[in-house]
């Protein structure tokens, strides 16, 4: 496990709970599956139950047990890796971010 920025929280791999409270940039290698995270995460991870809930911005990709999820913008929702299902609670934020980015470019 390689961590490049501050973490405040706790890690309990045996109990399958990982809670992260501050920014992380680095890698997680959990049972041979690599997860790379580039921006802040506040939430919790439950690998045994295959549920990952994420509350803040993520840019990066996840590869957990063969299921690949690539994320480019803000997502609030949860991830079920074992079933390779990604459910997003605020999907419209992607459109909002894209529109605001275009407006920002034209306003310059």
C-alpha positions in Angstrom: 0.0 0.0 0.0 1.4 3.4 -1.0 0.0 6.6 0.3 1.2 10.0 -0.8 -1.1 12.4 1.2 -2.5 12.6 4.7 -5.0 10.0 5.9 -7.1 10.3 9.1 -9.2 7.3 9.8 -8.8 3.6 10.3 -8.1 0.5 8.2 -9.5 -2.9 9.1 -8.9 -5.3 6.3 -9.8 -8.4 8.3 -13.1 -7.0 9.1 -13.5 -5.7 5.5 -14.0 -2.1 6.6 -11.8 0.8 5.4 -12.8 4.3 6.5 -11.0 7.3 5.1 -11.6 10.9 6.2 -9.1 13.0 4.4 -7.4 13.2 1.0 -5.6 10.2 -0.5 -3.4 10.1 -3.5 -1.8 6.7 -4.1 -2.6 3.0 -4.5 -4.5 0.4 -2.6 -3.8 -3.3 -3.3 -6.5 -5.4 -1.7 -6.3 -9.1 -2.3 -4.5 -8.6 -5.5 -6.9 -6.0 -6.8 -5.4 -2.5 -7.5 -7.4 0.6 -6.7 -5.8 3.9 -7.7 -7.3 7.1 -6.3 -6.3 10.6 -7.4 -8.6 13.0 -5.4 -10.3 13.3 -2.1 -12.6 10.6 -0.8 -14.8 10.8 2.2 -16.8 7.7 2.9 -16.4 4.1 3.6 -15.4 0.9 1.9 -16.8 -2.6 2.5 -14.9 -5.0 0.4 -16.4 -8.2 1.8 -19.9 -7.0 1.2 -18.9 -5.6 -2.2 -20.3 -2.1 -1.4 -18.3 1.1 -1.8 -19.9 4.3 -0.9 -18.2 7.5 -2.0 -19.3 11.0 -1.0 -16.8 13.4 -2.7 -15.0 13.8 -5.9 -13.1 11.0 -7.5 -10.9 11.0 -10.6 -9.2 7.8 -11.4 -10.1 4.2 -11.9 -11.0 1.1 -9.9 -10.2 -2.5 -10.8 -11.7 -4.9 -8.3 -12.1 -8.6 -9.1 -12.0 -8.0 -12.8 -14.6 -5.2 -12.9 -13.2 -2.0 -14.2 -14.8 1.4 -13.4 -13.3 4.6 -14.7 -14.5 7.8 -13.2 -13.9 11.3 -14.5 -16.3 13.6 -12.5 -18.0 13.9 -9.2 -20.1 10.9 -8.2 -22.3 10.3 -5.2 -23.6 6.8 -5.0 -22.3 3.3 -4.4 -20.5 0.6 -6.3 -21.1 -3.1 -6.3 -17.9 -4.6 -7.7 -18.7 -8.3 -7.4 -21.8 -7.8 -9.5 -19.9 -5.4 -11.7 -22.7 -2.9 -11.3 -22.2 0.8 -10.8 -25.2 2.8 -9.5 -24.9 6.5 -9.4 -27.1 8.6 -7.2 -26.4 12.0 -8.8 -25.7 11.2 -12.4 -26.8 14.6 -13.6 -23.8 16.2 -11.9 -21.7 14.9 -14.8 -23.8 17.0 -17.2 -23.8 20.0 -14.8 -20.0 19.8 -14.7 -19.7 19.6 -18.4 -22.0 22.5 -19.0 -20.3 24.6 -16.4 -17.0 23.8 -18.0 -18.2 24.9 -21.4 -19.7 28.1 -20.0 -16.5 28.8 -18.2 -14.5 28.5 -21.5 -16.8 30.8 -23.4 -16.9 33.4 -20.7 -13.1 33.9 -20.8 
